[in-house]
């Protein structure tokens, strides 16, 4: 009786995560397919493209890296651009530590591997809304969100690789990326600091579009964080 009582909440949290992660397959599927097509056009073999997508699981960084490969950029610059685009993952990891830091090492390693935009956004929202969740429940929820997304990412990348040029240009699958990020970010803009940070990041990113891939995004992210911190400090002082 005691064992089933302990395991039931974690199982429930897992399926809640699966339910919350499922809607993202509508965007992740076409996004992964598009990467498969672009990777093939860039000259990557099936093994290279699939290895890329399975090891990285970070769409924006994958697109940036492949684009630079097409432009014959140096390996160092390709890695730097991918790092710049994925720098937000370090921030994601830091904010998850208070909630998942007590989990066993192997689970934290798997969480690090599956820590992408969708798993982070849904999980951190859940943890903040339900602070009473135990660490096992939080871990189970995180894995639940990843379950419908991560396997689909690999499968649909393979579909894109195999389909290649058979997918018409008129489908314009590249529109999926901005819609997916808007769907994730919009619900999290809950305060003036959030809105100010989002606004500054958009303006700075648009102003720096001519910079090499990833550079403008990195500067925009830094400006957004600084803006958010300043507005948050200002609001706290004003509240006193």
Helices and strands as residue ranges (DSSP letters): H 2-22, H 25-41, H 46-56, H 59-70, H 75-85, H 88-100, H 105-113, H 117-129, H 135-163, G 164-166, G 169-171, G 173-175, H 176-185, G 186-188, H 192-207, H 215-239
